């Protein structure tokens, strides 16, 4: 696994970064992480709390997908 000098978690594809971003918001609804960016150091993707909110995240928030997922998450935790 590669390590970046930024010490942030590396995502190898845009899709991975996007999924991680949504998952983070499912877990921490008040997360300040907004989007992801391509890193100059490692050439992969990292999440960041600055910049414009990612469209996929915005959509997930607007369509209450985050709420639904966190509810599902709650039941999964409760049942296991
Ligand atoms: Zn990097």
PDB file of the backbone (N, CA, C, O) and the ligand in Angstrom, with CONECT records:
HET     ZN  A 101       1
ATOM      1  N   UNK A   1       0.832  -1.206   0.000  1.00  0.00           N
ATOM      2  CA  UNK A   1       0.000   0.000   0.000  1.00  0.00           C
ATOM      3  C   UNK A   1       0.869   1.260   0.000  1.00  0.00           C
ATOM      4  O   UNK A   1       1.824   1.366   0.769  1.00  0.00           O
ATOM      5  N   UNK A   2       0.535   2.182  -0.845  1.00  0.00           N
ATOM      6  CA  UNK A   2       1.321   3.411  -0.936  1.00  0.00           C
ATOM      7  C   UNK A   2       1.043   4.331   0.251  1.00  0.00           C
ATOM      8  O   UNK A   2      -0.020   4.287   0.869  1.00  0.00           O
ATOM      9  N   UNK A   3       2.021   5.150   0.539  1.00  0.00           N
ATOM     10  CA  UNK A   3       1.858   6.142   1.594  1.00  0.00           C
ATOM     11  C   UNK A   3       2.109   7.502   0.969  1.00  0.00           C
ATOM     12  O   UNK A   3       3.036   7.687   0.181  1.00  0.00           O
ATOM     13  N   UNK A   4       1.261   8.446   1.340  1.00  0.00           N
ATOM     14  CA  UNK A   4       1.412   9.787   0.783  1.00  0.00           C
ATOM     15  C   UNK A   4       1.997  10.698   1.845  1.00  0.00           C
ATOM     16  O   UNK A   4       1.723  10.537   3.034  1.00  0.00           O
ATOM     17  N   UNK A   5       2.808  11.660   1.409  1.00  0.00           N
ATOM     18  CA  UNK A   5       3.426  12.597   2.358  1.00  0.00           C
ATOM     19  C   UNK A   5       2.377  13.463   3.049  1.00  0.00           C
ATOM     20  O   UNK A   5       2.650  14.058   4.091  1.00  0.00           O
ATOM     21  N   UNK A   6       1.184  13.535   2.474  1.00  0.00           N
ATOM     22  CA  UNK A   6       0.113  14.306   3.116  1.00  0.00           C
ATOM     23  C   UNK A   6      -0.439  13.560   4.328  1.00  0.00           C
ATOM     24  O   UNK A   6      -1.178  14.126   5.134  1.00  0.00           O
ATOM     25  N   UNK A   7      -0.073  12.286   4.448  1.00  0.00           N
ATOM     26  CA  UNK A   7      -0.535  11.418   5.530  1.00  0.00           C
ATOM     27  C   UNK A   7      -2.037  11.166   5.507  1.00  0.00           C
ATOM     28  O   UNK A   7      -2.606  10.682   6.486  1.00  0.00           O
ATOM     29  N   UNK A   8      -2.669  11.490   4.403  1.00  0.00           N
ATOM     30  CA  UNK A   8      -4.096  11.230   4.286  1.00  0.00           C
ATOM     31  C   UNK A   8      -4.308   9.842   3.693  1.00  0.00           C
ATOM     32  O   UNK A   8      -3.401   9.252   3.105  1.00  0.00           O
ATOM     33  N   UNK A   9      -5.524   9.338   3.860  1.00  0.00           N
ATOM     34  CA  UNK A   9      -5.847   8.036   3.282  1.00  0.00           C
ATOM     35  C   UNK A   9      -5.905   8.172   1.764  1.00  0.00           C
ATOM     36  O   UNK A   9      -6.478   9.126   1.238  1.00  0.00           O
ATOM     37  N   UNK A  10      -5.313   7.218   1.074  1.00  0.00           N
ATOM     38  CA  UNK A  10      -5.282   7.235  -0.381  1.00  0.00           C
ATOM     39  C   UNK A  10      -6.462   6.453  -0.950  1.00  0.00           C
ATOM     40  O   UNK A  10      -6.747   5.340  -0.506  1.00  0.00           O
ATOM     41  N   UNK A  11      -7.134   7.024  -1.914  1.00  0.00           N
ATOM     42  CA  UNK A  11      -8.159   6.303  -2.672  1.00  0.00           C
ATOM     43  C   UNK A  11      -7.663   6.210  -4.102  1.00  0.00           C
ATOM     44  O   UNK A  11      -7.248   7.201  -4.702  1.00  0.00           O
ATOM     45  N   UNK A  12      -7.716   5.001  -4.633  1.00  0.00           N
ATOM     46  CA  UNK A  12      -7.086   4.776  -5.933  1.00  0.00           C
ATOM     47  C   UNK A  12      -7.953   5.135  -7.123  1.00  0.00           C
ATOM     48  O   UNK A  12      -7.461   5.250  -8.246  1.00  0.00           O
ATOM     49  N   UNK A  13      -9.242   5.310  -6.881  1.00  0.00           N
ATOM     50  CA  UNK A  13     -10.089   5.759  -7.981  1.00  0.00           C
ATOM     51  C   UNK A  13     -11.075   6.789  -7.473  1.00  0.00           C
ATOM     52  O   UNK A  13     -11.344   6.893  -6.276  1.00  0.00           O
ATOM     53  N   UNK A  14     -11.602   7.544  -8.412  1.00  0.00           N
ATOM     54  CA  UNK A  14     -12.577   8.569  -8.095  1.00  0.00           C
ATOM     55  C   UNK A  14     -13.798   7.920  -7.441  1.00  0.00           C
ATOM     56  O   UNK A  14     -14.389   8.468  -6.511  1.00  0.00           O
ATOM     57  N   UNK A  15     -14.155   6.756  -7.943  1.00  0.00           N
ATOM     58  CA  UNK A  15     -15.307   6.016  -7.429  1.00  0.00           C
ATOM     59  C   UNK A  15     -15.086   5.639  -5.955  1.00  0.00           C
ATOM     60  O   UNK A  15     -15.992   5.778  -5.134  1.00  0.00           O
ATOM     61  N   UNK A  16     -13.903   5.171  -5.635  1.00  0.00           N
ATOM     62  CA  UNK A  16     -13.563   4.814  -4.251  1.00  0.00           C
ATOM     63  C   UNK A  16     -13.662   6.024  -3.334  1.00  0.00           C
ATOM     64  O   UNK A  16     -14.206   5.946  -2.232  1.00  0.00           O
ATOM     65  N   UNK A  17     -13.126   7.142  -3.807  1.00  0.00           N
ATOM     66  CA  UNK A  17     -13.121   8.367  -3.013  1.00  0.00           C
ATOM     67  C   UNK A  17     -14.556   8.825  -2.764  1.00  0.00           C
ATOM     68  O   UNK A  17     -14.905   9.241  -1.660  1.00  0.00           O
ATOM     69  N   UNK A  18     -15.378   8.742  -3.806  1.00  0.00           N
ATOM     70  CA  UNK A  18     -16.774   9.151  -3.712  1.00  0.00           C
ATOM     71  C   UNK A  18     -17.531   8.280  -2.709  1.00  0.00           C
ATOM     72  O   UNK A  18     -18.291   8.785  -1.882  1.00  0.00           O
ATOM     73  N   UNK A  19     -17.317   6.993  -2.792  1.00  0.00           N
ATOM     74  CA  UNK A  19     -17.984   6.066  -1.873  1.00  0.00           C
ATOM     75  C   UNK A  19     -17.554   6.323  -0.435  1.00  0.00           C
ATOM     76  O   UNK A  19     -18.371   6.312   0.485  1.00  0.00           O
ATOM     77  N   UNK A  20     -16.265   6.553  -0.262  1.00  0.00           N
ATOM     78  CA  UNK A  20     -15.729   6.811   1.079  1.00  0.00           C
ATOM     79  C   UNK A  20     -16.325   8.090   1.646  1.00  0.00           C
ATOM     80  O   UNK A  20     -16.634   8.173   2.835  1.00  0.00           O
ATOM     81  N   UNK A  21     -16.480   9.074   0.789  1.00  0.00           N
ATOM     82  CA  UNK A  21     -17.048  10.359   1.192  1.00  0.00           C
ATOM     83  C   UNK A  21     -18.480  10.165   1.703  1.00  0.00           C
ATOM     84  O   UNK A  21     -18.855  10.699   2.747  1.00  0.00           O
ATOM     85  N   UNK A  22     -19.257   9.408   0.966  1.00  0.00           N
ATOM     86  CA  UNK A  22     -20.642   9.160   1.363  1.00  0.00           C
ATOM     87  C   UNK A  22     -20.699   8.323   2.634  1.00  0.00           C
ATOM     88  O   UNK A  22     -21.482   8.606   3.541  1.00  0.00           O
ATOM     89  N   UNK A  23     -19.878   7.310   2.691  1.00  0.00           N
ATOM     90  CA  UNK A  23     -19.823   6.473   3.899  1.00  0.00           C
ATOM     91  C   UNK A  23     -19.476   7.281   5.143  1.00  0.00           C
ATOM     92  O   UNK A  23     -20.034   7.069   6.219  1.00  0.00           O
ATOM     93  N   UNK A  24     -18.558   8.193   4.973  1.00  0.00           N
ATOM     94  CA  UNK A  24     -18.131   9.045   6.084  1.00  0.00           C
ATOM     95  C   UNK A  24     -19.310   9.857   6.607  1.00  0.00           C
ATOM     96  O   UNK A  24     -19.473  10.041   7.813  1.00  0.00           O
ATOM     97  N   UNK A  25     -20.120  10.334   5.680  1.00  0.00           N
ATOM     98  CA  UNK A  25     -21.277  11.135   6.074  1.00  0.00           C
ATOM     99  C   UNK A  25     -22.391  10.284   6.651  1.00  0.00           C
ATOM    100  O   UNK A  25     -23.208  10.774   7.432  1.00  0.00           O
ATOM    101  N   UNK A  26     -22.431   9.040   6.283  1.00  0.00           N
ATOM    102  CA  UNK A  26     -23.401   8.122   6.871  1.00  0.00           C
ATOM    103  C   UNK A  26     -23.016   7.888   8.334  1.00  0.00           C
ATOM    104  O   UNK A  26     -23.867   7.849   9.223  1.00  0.00           O
ATOM    105  N   UNK A  27     -21.736   7.736   8.548  1.00  0.00           N
ATOM    106  CA  UNK A  27     -21.231   7.449   9.885  1.00  0.00           C
ATOM    107  C   UNK A  27     -21.232   8.697  10.779  1.00  0.00           C
ATOM    108  O   UNK A  27     -21.644   8.656  11.939  1.00  0.00           O
ATOM    109  N   UNK A  28     -20.763   9.794  10.205  1.00  0.00           N
ATOM    110  CA  UNK A  28     -20.709  11.051  10.960  1.00  0.00           C
ATOM    111  C   UNK A  28     -21.502  12.092  10.193  1.00  0.00           C
ATOM    112  O   UNK A  28     -20.985  12.734   9.278  1.00  0.00           O
ATOM    113  N   UNK A  29     -22.749  12.253  10.568  1.00  0.00           N
ATOM    114  CA  UNK A  29     -23.629  13.132   9.793  1.00  0.00           C
ATOM    115  C   UNK A  29     -23.178  14.582   9.774  1.00  0.00           C
ATOM    116  O   UNK A  29     -23.503  15.328   8.851  1.00  0.00           O
ATOM    117  N   UNK A  30     -22.430  14.978  10.791  1.00  0.00           N
ATOM    118  CA  UNK A  30     -21.976  16.372  10.806  1.00  0.00           C
ATOM    119  C   UNK A  30     -20.528  16.494  10.345  1.00  0.00           C
ATOM    120  O   UNK A  30     -19.844  17.466  10.664  1.00  0.00           O
ATOM    121  N   UNK A  31     -20.073  15.499   9.595  1.00  0.00           N
ATOM    122  CA  UNK A  31     -18.715  15.537   9.072  1.00  0.00           C
ATOM    123  C   UNK A  31     -18.505  16.778   8.212  1.00  0.00           C
ATOM    124  O   UNK A  31     -19.394  17.181   7.461  1.00  0.00           O
ATOM    125  N   UNK A  32     -17.325  17.379   8.329  1.00  0.00           N
ATOM    126  CA  UNK A  32     -17.051  18.583   7.551  1.00  0.00           C
ATOM    127  C   UNK A  32     -16.388  18.248   6.213  1.00  0.00           C
ATOM    128  O   UNK A  32     -16.099  19.144   5.420  1.00  0.00           O
ATOM    129  N   UNK A  33     -16.152  16.981   5.968  1.00  0.00           N
ATOM    130  CA  UNK A  33     -15.534  16.570   4.704  1.00  0.00           C
ATOM    131  C   UNK A  33     -16.518  16.821   3.574  1.00  0.00           C
ATOM    132  O   UNK A  33     -17.676  16.409   3.639  1.00  0.00           O
ATOM    133  N   UNK A  34     -16.047  17.500   2.542  1.00  0.00           N
ATOM    134  CA  UNK A  34     -16.959  17.951   1.499  1.00  0.00           C
ATOM    135  C   UNK A  34     -16.749  17.280   0.148  1.00  0.00           C
ATOM    136  O   UNK A  34     -17.698  17.027  -0.593  1.00  0.00           O
ATOM    137  N   UNK A  35     -15.521  17.007  -0.146  1.00  0.00           N
ATOM    138  CA  UNK A  35     -15.257  16.480  -1.483  1.00  0.00           C
ATOM    139  C   UNK A  35     -13.910  15.761  -1.503  1.00  0.00           C
ATOM    140  O   UNK A  35     -13.302  15.540  -0.455  1.00  0.00           O
ATOM    141  N   UNK A  36     -13.457  15.403  -2.682  1.00  0.00           N
ATOM    142  CA  UNK A  36     -12.142  14.769  -2.802  1.00  0.00           C
ATOM    143  C   UNK A  36     -11.349  15.510  -3.860  1.00  0.00           C
ATOM    144  O   UNK A  36     -11.912  16.267  -4.651  1.00  0.00           O
ATOM    145  N   UNK A  37     -10.050  15.296  -3.877  1.00  0.00           N
ATOM    146  CA  UNK A  37      -9.217  15.974  -4.866  1.00  0.00           C
ATOM    147  C   UNK A  37      -8.097  15.046  -5.308  1.00  0.00           C
ATOM    148  O   UNK A  37      -7.770  14.076  -4.624  1.00  0.00           O
ATOM    149  N   UNK A  38      -7.524  15.349  -6.437  1.00  0.00           N
ATOM    150  CA  UNK A  38      -6.379  14.594  -6.915  1.00  0.00           C
ATOM    151  C   UNK A  38      -5.134  15.182  -6.275  1.00  0.00           C
ATOM    152  O   UNK A  38      -4.923  16.394  -6.304  1.00  0.00           O
ATOM    153  N   UNK A  39      -4.321  14.329  -5.707  1.00  0.00           N
ATOM    154  CA  UNK A  39      -3.143  14.783  -4.973  1.00  0.00           C
ATOM    155  C   UNK A  39      -1.936  14.987  -5.889  1.00  0.00           C
ATOM    156  O   UNK A  39      -1.657  14.167  -6.764  1.00  0.00           O
ATOM    157  N   UNK A  40      -1.233  16.087  -5.671  1.00  0.00           N
ATOM    158  CA  UNK A  40      -0.024  16.381  -6.450  1.00  0.00           C
ATOM    159  C   UNK A  40       1.123  15.467  -6.035  1.00  0.00           C
ATOM    160  O   UNK A  40       2.008  15.160  -6.833  1.00  0.00           O
ATOM    161  N   UNK A  41       1.096  15.041  -4.782  1.00  0.00           N
ATOM    162  CA  UNK A  41       2.181  14.235  -4.232  1.00  0.00           C
ATOM    163  C   UNK A  41       2.140  12.792  -4.729  1.00  0.00           C
ATOM    164  O   UNK A  41       3.136  12.262  -5.220  1.00  0.00           O
ATOM    165  N   UNK A  42       0.967  12.165  -4.592  1.00  0.00           N
ATOM    166  CA  UNK A  42       0.899  10.736  -4.906  1.00  0.00           C
ATOM    167  C   UNK A  42       0.120  10.453  -6.195  1.00  0.00           C
ATOM    168  O   UNK A  42       0.199   9.350  -6.735  1.00  0.00           O
ATOM    169  N   UNK A  43      -0.621  11.431  -6.683  1.00  0.00           N
ATOM    170  CA  UNK A  43      -1.366  11.235  -7.920  1.00  0.00           C
ATOM    171  C   UNK A  43      -2.688  10.512  -7.738  1.00  0.00           C
ATOM    172  O   UNK A  43      -3.415  10.286  -8.705  1.00  0.00           O
ATOM    173  N   UNK A  44      -3.005  10.145  -6.490  1.00  0.00           N
ATOM    174  CA  UNK A  44      -4.291   9.502  -6.216  1.00  0.00           C
ATOM    175  C   UNK A  44      -5.247  10.497  -5.574  1.00  0.00           C
ATOM    176  O   UNK A  44      -5.053  11.710  -5.654  1.00  0.00           O
ATOM    177  N   UNK A  45      -6.281   9.962  -4.937  1.00  0.00           N
ATOM    178  CA  UNK A  45      -7.310  10.856  -4.393  1.00  0.00           C
ATOM    179  C   UNK A  45      -7.325  10.878  -2.876  1.00  0.00           C
ATOM    180  O   UNK A  45      -7.065   9.867  -2.222  1.00  0.00           O
ATOM    181  N   UNK A  46      -7.635  12.056  -2.320  1.00  0.00           N
ATOM    182  CA  UNK A  46      -7.834  12.207  -0.880  1.00  0.00           C
ATOM    183  C   UNK A  46      -9.127  12.976  -0.646  1.00  0.00           C
ATOM    184  O   UNK A  46      -9.602  13.712  -1.512  1.00  0.00           O
ATOM    185  N   UNK A  47      -9.682  12.788   0.546  1.00  0.00           N
ATOM    186  CA  UNK A  47     -10.861  13.558   0.917  1.00  0.00           C
ATOM    187  C   UNK A  47     -10.412  14.873   1.528  1.00  0.00           C
ATOM    188  O   UNK A  47      -9.329  14.966   2.107  1.00  0.00           O
ATOM    189  N   UNK A  48     -11.252  15.887   1.395  1.00  0.00           N
ATOM    190  CA  UNK A  48     -10.912  17.188   1.966  1.00  0.00           C
ATOM    191  C   UNK A  48     -12.162  17.908   2.461  1.00  0.00           C
ATOM    192  O   UNK A  48     -13.273  17.663   1.990  1.00  0.00           O
ATOM    193  N   UNK A  49     -11.950  18.799   3.420  1.00  0.00           N
ATOM    194  CA  UNK A  49     -13.086  19.546   3.956  1.00  0.00           C
ATOM    195  C   UNK A  49     -13.159  20.944   3.357  1.00  0.00           C
ATOM    196  O   UNK A  49     -13.985  21.757   3.770  1.00  0.00           O
ATOM    197  N   UNK A  50     -12.295  21.227   2.383  1.00  0.00           N
ATOM    198  CA  UNK A  50     -12.390  22.531   1.729  1.00  0.00           C
ATOM    199  C   UNK A  50     -12.844  22.347   0.293  1.00  0.00           C
ATOM    200  O   UNK A  50     -12.695  21.271  -0.287  1.00  0.00           O
ATOM    201  N   UNK A  51     -13.397  23.406  -0.271  1.00  0.00           N
ATOM    202  CA  UNK A  51     -13.875  23.349  -1.651  1.00  0.00           C
ATOM    203  C   UNK A  51     -15.370  23.132  -1.727  1.00  0.00           C
ATOM    204  O   UNK A  51     -16.071  23.160  -0.716  1.00  0.00           O
ATOM    205  N   UNK A  52     -15.841  22.916  -2.930  1.00  0.00           N
ATOM    206  CA  UNK A  52     -17.267  22.716  -3.178  1.00  0.00           C
ATOM    207  C   UNK A  52     -17.694  21.324  -2.736  1.00  0.00           C
ATOM    208  O   UNK A  52     -16.922  20.370  -2.838  1.00  0.00           O
ATOM    209  N   UNK A  53     -18.920  21.212  -2.247  1.00  0.00           N
ATOM    210  CA  UNK A  53     -19.453  19.901  -1.886  1.00  0.00           C
ATOM    211  C   UNK A  53     -19.589  19.062  -3.151  1.00  0.00           C
ATOM    212  O   UNK A  53     -20.105  19.526  -4.168  1.00  0.00           O
ATOM    213  N   UNK A  54     -19.128  17.847  -3.070  1.00  0.00           N
ATOM    214  CA  UNK A  54     -19.201  16.939  -4.214  1.00  0.00           C
ATOM    215  C   UNK A  54     -20.662  16.711  -4.630  1.00  0.00           C
ATOM    216  O   UNK A  54     -21.544  16.597  -3.779  1.00  0.00           O
ATOM    217  N   UNK A  55     -20.904  16.648  -5.923  1.00  0.00           N
ATOM    218  CA  UNK A  55     -22.260  16.485  -6.443  1.00  0.00           C
ATOM    219  C   UNK A  55     -22.942  15.226  -5.928  1.00  0.00           C
ATOM    220  O   UNK A  55     -24.125  15.249  -5.587  1.00  0.00           O
ATOM    221  N   UNK A  56     -22.204  14.143  -5.874  1.00  0.00           N
ATOM    222  CA  UNK A  56     -22.782  12.873  -5.415  1.00  0.00           C
ATOM    223  C   UNK A  56     -23.188  12.970  -3.955  1.00  0.00           C
ATOM    224  O   UNK A  56     -24.207  12.413  -3.545  1.00  0.00           O
ATOM    225  N   UNK A  57     -22.388  13.679  -3.175  1.00  0.00           N
ATOM    226  CA  UNK A  57     -22.697  13.860  -1.754  1.00  0.00           C
ATOM    227  C   UNK A  57     -23.920  14.763  -1.607  1.00  0.00           C
ATOM    228  O   UNK A  57     -24.820  14.495  -0.812  1.00  0.00           O
ATOM    229  N   UNK A  58     -23.927  15.829  -2.385  1.00  0.00           N
ATOM    230  CA  UNK A  58     -25.043  16.771  -2.354  1.00  0.00           C
ATOM    231  C   UNK A  58     -26.342  16.040  -2.677  1.00  0.00           C
ATOM    232  O   UNK A  58     -27.360  16.217  -2.008  1.00  0.00           O
ATOM    233  N   UNK A  59     -26.280  15.232  -3.698  1.00  0.00           N
ATOM    234  CA  UNK A  59     -27.460  14.494  -4.123  1.00  0.00           C
ATOM    235  C   UNK A  59     -27.896  13.511  -3.035  1.00  0.00           C
ATOM    236  O   UNK A  59     -29.086  13.377  -2.750  1.00  0.00           O
ATOM    237  N   UNK A  60     -26.932  12.833  -2.437  1.00  0.00           N
ATOM    238  CA  UNK A  60     -27.233  11.869  -1.380  1.00  0.00           C
ATOM    239  C   UNK A  60     -27.894  12.556  -0.186  1.00  0.00           C
ATOM    240  O   UNK A  60     -28.769  11.986   0.466  1.00  0.00           O
ATOM    241  N   UNK A  61     -27.463  13.787   0.089  1.00  0.00           N
ATOM    242  CA  UNK A  61     -28.054  14.542   1.200  1.00  0.00           C
ATOM    243  C   UNK A  61     -29.462  14.994   0.847  1.00  0.00           C
ATOM    244  O   UNK A  61     -30.379  14.913   1.664  1.00  0.00           O
ATOM    245  N   UNK A  62     -29.620  15.471  -0.385  1.00  0.00           N
ATOM    246  CA  UNK A  62     -30.921  15.986  -0.800  1.00  0.00           C
ATOM    247  C   UNK A  62     -31.975  14.893  -0.903  1.00  0.00           C
ATOM    248  O   UNK A  62     -33.139  15.112  -0.571  1.00  0.00           O
ATOM    249  N   UNK A  63     -31.572  13.740  -1.356  1.00  0.00           N
ATOM    250  CA  UNK A  63     -32.537  12.659  -1.528  1.00  0.00           C
ATOM    251  C   UNK A  63     -32.678  11.814  -0.262  1.00  0.00           C
ATOM    252  O   UNK A  63     -33.313  10.759  -0.271  1.00  0.00           O
ATOM    253  N   UNK A  64     -32.076  12.295   0.823  1.00  0.00           N
ATOM    254  CA  UNK A  64     -32.167  11.609   2.126  1.00  0.00           C
ATOM    255  C   UNK A  64     -31.506  10.228   2.106  1.00  0.00           C
ATOM    256  O   UNK A  64     -31.766   9.388   2.968  1.00  0.00           O
ATOM    257  N   UNK A  65     -30.663  10.015   1.125  1.00  0.00           N
ATOM    258  CA  UNK A  65     -29.993   8.722   1.030  1.00  0.00           C
ATOM    259  C   UNK A  65     -29.092   8.498   2.243  1.00  0.00           C
ATOM    260  O   UNK A  65     -28.978   7.383   2.752  1.00  0.00           O
ATOM    261  N   UNK A  66     -28.456   9.579   2.694  1.00  0.00           N
ATOM    262  CA  UNK A  66     -27.572   9.506   3.860  1.00  0.00           C
ATOM    263  C   UNK A  66     -28.369   9.044   5.080  1.00  0.00           C
ATOM    264  O   UNK A  66     -27.926   8.172   5.828  1.00  0.00           O
ATOM    265  N   UNK A  67     -29.548   9.639   5.271  1.00  0.00           N
ATOM    266  CA  UNK A  67     -30.400   9.265   6.403  1.00  0.00           C
ATOM    267  C   UNK A  67     -30.793   7.805   6.323  1.00  0.00           C
ATOM    268  O   UNK A  67     -30.736   7.074   7.311  1.00  0.00           O
ATOM    269  N   UNK A  68     -31.193   7.390   5.128  1.00  0.00           N
ATOM    270  CA  UNK A  68     -31.619   6.003   4.951  1.00  0.00           C
ATOM    271  C   UNK A  68     -30.472   5.042   5.239  1.00  0.00           C
ATOM    272  O   UNK A  68     -30.642   4.025   5.912  1.00  0.00           O
ATOM    273  N   UNK A  69     -29.317   5.384   4.718  1.00  0.00           N
ATOM    274  CA  UNK A  69     -28.157   4.519   4.909  1.00  0.00           C
ATOM    275  C   UNK A  69     -27.747   4.464   6.369  1.00  0.00           C
ATOM    276  O   UNK A  69     -27.376   3.401   6.867  1.00  0.00           O
ATOM    277  N   UNK A  70     -27.807   5.593   7.063  1.00  0.00           N
ATOM    278  CA  UNK A  70     -27.376   5.577   8.459  1.00  0.00           C
ATOM    279  C   UNK A  70     -28.384   4.816   9.299  1.00  0.00           C
ATOM    280  O   UNK A  70     -28.018   4.205  10.302  1.00  0.00           O
ATOM    281  N   UNK A  71     -29.637   4.845   8.904  1.00  0.00           N
ATOM    282  CA  UNK A  71     -30.647   4.066   9.595  1.00  0.00           C
ATOM    283  C   UNK A  71     -30.370   2.578   9.378  1.00  0.00           C
ATOM    284  O   UNK A  71     -30.450   1.784  10.315  1.00  0.00           O
ATOM    285  N   UNK A  72     -30.051   2.214   8.165  1.00  0.00           N
ATOM    286  CA  UNK A  72     -29.719   0.825   7.843  1.00  0.00           C
ATOM    287  C   UNK A  72     -28.485   0.395   8.637  1.00  0.00           C
ATOM    288  O   UNK A  72     -28.412  -0.721   9.150  1.00  0.00           O
ATOM    289  N   UNK A  73     -27.534   1.296   8.722  1.00  0.00           N
ATOM    290  CA  UNK A  73     -26.303   1.066   9.464  1.00  0.00           C
ATOM    291  C   UNK A  73     -26.615   0.795  10.930  1.00  0.00           C
ATOM    292  O   UNK A  73     -26.031  -0.092  11.553  1.00  0.00           O
ATOM    293  N   UNK A  74     -27.543   1.570  11.464  1.00  0.00           N
ATOM    294  CA  UNK A  74     -27.947   1.434  12.859  1.00  0.00           C
ATOM    295  C   UNK A  74     -28.513   0.042  13.120  1.00  0.00           C
ATOM    296  O   UNK A  74     -28.173  -0.605  14.110  1.00  0.00           O
ATOM    297  N   UNK A  75     -29.375  -0.403  12.224  1.00  0.00           N
ATOM    298  CA  UNK A  75     -29.992  -1.718  12.399  1.00  0.00           C
ATOM    299  C   UNK A  75     -28.978  -2.843  12.224  1.00  0.00           C
ATOM    300  O   UNK A  75     -29.044  -3.862  12.911  1.00  0.00           O
ATOM    301  N   UNK A  76     -28.061  -2.653  11.321  1.00  0.00           N
ATOM    302  CA  UNK A  76     -27.017  -3.664  11.122  1.00  0.00           C
ATOM    303  C   UNK A  76     -26.194  -3.806  12.402  1.00  0.00           C
ATOM    304  O   UNK A  76     -25.884  -4.916  12.836  1.00  0.00           O
ATOM    305  N   UNK A  77     -25.847  -2.671  12.996  1.00  0.00           N
ATOM    306  CA  UNK A  77     -25.068  -2.700  14.246  1.00  0.00           C
ATOM    307  C   UNK A  77     -25.876  -3.340  15.367  1.00  0.00           C
ATOM    308  O   UNK A  77     -25.346  -4.102  16.176  1.00  0.00           O
ATOM    309  N   UNK A  78     -27.149  -3.023  15.403  1.00  0.00           N
ATOM    310  CA  UNK A  78     -28.021  -3.517  16.468  1.00  0.00           C
ATOM    311  C   UNK A  78     -28.216  -5.032  16.360  1.00  0.00           C
ATOM    312  O   UNK A  78     -28.310  -5.732  17.369  1.00  0.00           O
ATOM    313  N   UNK A  79     -28.273  -5.514  15.141  1.00  0.00           N
ATOM    314  CA  UNK A  79     -28.572  -6.918  14.927  1.00  0.00           C
ATOM    315  C   UNK A  79     -27.353  -7.840  15.036  1.00  0.00           C
ATOM    316  O   UNK A  79     -27.479  -9.061  15.125  1.00  0.00           O
ATOM    317  N   UNK A  80     -26.167  -7.215  15.027  1.00  0.00           N
ATOM    318  CA  UNK A  80     -24.966  -8.053  15.084  1.00  0.00           C
ATOM    319  C   UNK A  80     -24.279  -7.987  16.428  1.00  0.00           C
ATOM    320  O   UNK A  80     -23.254  -8.639  16.631  1.00  0.00           O
TER     321      UNK A  80
HETATM  322 ZN    ZN A 101      -1.427  12.131  -1.868  1.00  0.00          ZN
END
